[in-house]
């Protein structure tokens, strides 16, 4: 049975891609066949390219990978499929979409067409048959609208994946995180935990937020990943491997990794 994880956040810019790449590399270092997916993106393709690069042992920009190795990438509707077989690659029919602001999501239309959650769902299940573990990264927060009454959290629910919530480490994170957890609870989405990201751990908010948040939720606060000198997948994987509660949570939802795993 395929296992997977949906990495969402309390907002945009909280470090979801950084964490998703690190977890992808960490799981691969455990000997697992990991696929990645970025169902929806705005701005450009860089997050998706970084996810793809994290699947491979040697750092590389996604656009430099041979076509046959661009596996596990799904971009938003409207899209077209390029290639068949191992690891479909989906591309936008209109690349100009990536230069558009978030407004198309607010208006629920992309070039006159709605975000098709059903197509994303089907694409995920095709990919999930090829990999032991899927790492799926969201966009913005869980209430980003995909339509008049459809949100990112509806996609998470449809994919039947547990979520990891990435939150900011500093001031203001308690409100945003608790609202995010409430929204996911409404959809009965299981949450493996909250990982605070960024900062140095020296401010009062960063020092006290993990304990303060845990006082207000039954969801496990996994810890605080401080700002790293290097943001390479290997470096982040190594840092994540030293967050015991995160490692324990990952082990509980995937095939058991071998003892003595590293971040190679």
Helices and strands as residue ranges (DSSP letters): E 3-9, H 16-29, E 34-38, H 46-54, G 62-64, G 67-69, E 79-82, E 89-92, G 95-99, H 103-106, H 117-128, E 133-141, H 152-159, E 162-168, H 173-186, E 191-197, H 204-214, E 221-225, H 233-240, H 244-253
